[in-house]
Amino acid sequence: MQEIKAHNKIKIGNITINSITALAPLAGITDYVLRKLIREESKTTLLMTEMISSEALVQNNDCNIIMTDKSESPVSFQIEGHKPELMAKAAKILENRASIIDINMGCPINKIVKGQDGCSLMRNPKLASEIVTAVKEAVKIPITCKFRLGWSQDDKNFIEFAQAMQEAGASAVMVHARTRSQLYSGTADWLELSKLRGEIDIPYYANGDITSPQTALKCLEISKADGISVGRASMGDLSLLSRIEKYLNDGILLPEPDLNQKISMLKKHLDMEIAFRGEENGIKFFRKFYPCYIKYIRGGSEYRHRLVTELNYNNIINILNEIAINARQE
Ligand SMILES: Cc1cc2nc3c(=O)[nH]c(=O)nc-3n(C[C@H](O)[C@H](O)[C@H](O)COP(=O)(O)O)c2cc1C
């Protein structure tokens, strides 16, 4: 703990992040609203946007996905694509909004990898390096890369790949400690990731399966990483990153929010999505979040079913009030 505490800042290129925690990018989830809510809980964690298609952005840069404001900083905007020139143009469009530009080199889904984007860049380090160099030349802010351990169990090239990205100009890397073949199955291999220590001069973040302050500390100890990032566990638990920071910095384990607190957070999150997207779109968009906020309660699946099929705002609030009154956390 002492050793971790001594390193509660991370220097990424010419900027210093006053936290060793980060929100991992989640497509369709870490939108402007969720990031803003997490920023209310933690002033220092590094926020990350979901992946932004460089092609779509360059064709039409007037979209919700790039919405931000000054209070979000430090925020990393993640771009996705495989054409160095387009990626550089996309980075240039985002430069004034972002503290950092991150390049997606880890997305495993077929739609992305079949077009040479995402994790397929790990099989083409030359192209990946060209992208980093082109983006770095286009903007003055630091560039980072997020990738996995490798393509498959037999092809784990994260060490050489990280070295190549550093050589090309990356100022930090974030590694999801699974291979592309694993998708999200099995467990993140933090020990494997520890082999990166001493192999690169830039900081690395460990990512995968952190769900609590204690697992964050364990991940740091095992992976020997400079920082950690949390994705899925941040959904439905807006204070998780700030509780992790408190634990890592001061050794204090703050209690998890109880059901009533979670329902209050949920209502605020829903209201902000509605303000951001309009009532119908906001309510539909929000459906993916109910299971994250409302779990481990008696009758949970029935409540969740009612919530995800409901389109009327007042009815949703009534169901939430009913849960708060009737359900008890197990
Ligand atoms: C629904 C979903 C969307 C994701 N979207 C992105 C993305 O846009 N960019 C990215 O680099 N990783 C993306 N990821 C991967 C996460 O950032 C993270 O690496 C992974 O979920 C493991 O971390 P966790 O166990 O803390 O969630 C996504 C993962 C999920 C489950």
Ligand as a Chemical Component Dictionary entry (heavy atoms), coordinates in Angstrom:
data_LIG
# 
_chem_comp.id                   LIG 
_chem_comp.type                 NON-POLYMER 
_chem_comp.pdbx_formal_charge   0 
_chem_comp.three_letter_code    LIG 
# 
loop_
_chem_comp_atom.comp_id 
_chem_comp_atom.atom_id 
_chem_comp_atom.alt_atom_id 
_chem_comp_atom.type_symbol 
_chem_comp_atom.charge 
_chem_comp_atom.model_Cartn_x 
_chem_comp_atom.model_Cartn_y 
_chem_comp_atom.model_Cartn_z 
_chem_comp_atom.pdbx_ordinal 
LIG C1  C1  C 0 -20.111 -2.868 -23.587 1  
LIG C2  C2  C 0 -18.631 -2.645 -23.732 2  
LIG C3  C3  C 0 -18.167 -1.642 -24.560 3  
LIG C4  C4  C 0 -16.790 -1.434 -24.700 4  
LIG N1  N1  N 0 -16.355 -0.417 -25.499 5  
LIG C5  C5  C 0 -15.017 -0.172 -25.619 6  
LIG C6  C6  C 0 -14.541 0.931  -26.387 7  
LIG O1  O1  O 0 -15.317 1.705  -26.954 8  
LIG N2  N2  N 0 -13.195 1.099  -26.462 9  
LIG C7  C7  C 0 -12.304 0.264  -25.822 10 
LIG O2  O2  O 0 -11.096 0.446  -25.922 11 
LIG N3  N3  N 0 -12.744 -0.766 -25.065 12 
LIG C8  C8  C 0 -14.064 -0.980 -24.946 13 
LIG N4  N4  N 0 -14.509 -1.988 -24.133 14 
LIG C9  C9  C 0 -13.529 -2.731 -23.303 15 
LIG C10 C10 C 0 -13.390 -2.055 -21.923 16 
LIG O3  O3  O 0 -12.822 -0.774 -22.028 17 
LIG C11 C11 C 0 -12.505 -2.902 -20.990 18 
LIG O4  O4  O 0 -11.264 -3.072 -21.611 19 
LIG C12 C12 C 0 -13.107 -4.264 -20.669 20 
LIG O5  O5  O 0 -14.486 -4.180 -20.399 21 
LIG C13 C13 C 0 -12.395 -4.916 -19.468 22 
LIG O6  O6  O 0 -12.435 -4.059 -18.344 23 
LIG P1  P1  P 0 -13.543 -4.237 -17.168 24 
LIG O7  O7  O 0 -13.459 -5.648 -16.682 25 
LIG O8  O8  O 0 -13.153 -3.215 -16.145 26 
LIG O9  O9  O 0 -14.879 -3.949 -17.808 27 
LIG C14 C14 C 0 -15.869 -2.243 -24.005 28 
LIG C15 C15 C 0 -16.347 -3.260 -23.175 29 
LIG C16 C16 C 0 -17.701 -3.469 -23.033 30 
LIG C17 C17 C 0 -18.191 -4.564 -22.123 31 
# 
loop_
_chem_comp_bond.comp_id 
_chem_comp_bond.atom_id_1 
_chem_comp_bond.atom_id_2 
_chem_comp_bond.value_order 
_chem_comp_bond.pdbx_ordinal 
LIG C1  C2  SING 1  
LIG C2  C3  SING 2  
LIG C2  C16 DOUB 3  
LIG C3  C4  DOUB 4  
LIG C4  N1  SING 5  
LIG C4  C14 SING 6  
LIG N1  C5  DOUB 7  
LIG C5  C6  SING 8  
LIG C5  C8  SING 9  
LIG C6  O1  DOUB 10 
LIG C6  N2  SING 11 
LIG N2  C7  SING 12 
LIG C7  O2  DOUB 13 
LIG C7  N3  SING 14 
LIG N3  C8  DOUB 15 
LIG C8  N4  SING 16 
LIG N4  C9  SING 17 
LIG N4  C14 SING 18 
LIG C9  C10 SING 19 
LIG C10 O3  SING 20 
LIG C10 C11 SING 21 
LIG C11 O4  SING 22 
LIG C11 C12 SING 23 
LIG C12 O5  SING 24 
LIG C12 C13 SING 25 
LIG C13 O6  SING 26 
LIG O6  P1  SING 27 
LIG P1  O7  DOUB 28 
LIG P1  O8  SING 29 
LIG P1  O9  SING 30 
LIG C14 C15 DOUB 31 
LIG C15 C16 SING 32 
LIG C16 C17 SING 33 
# 
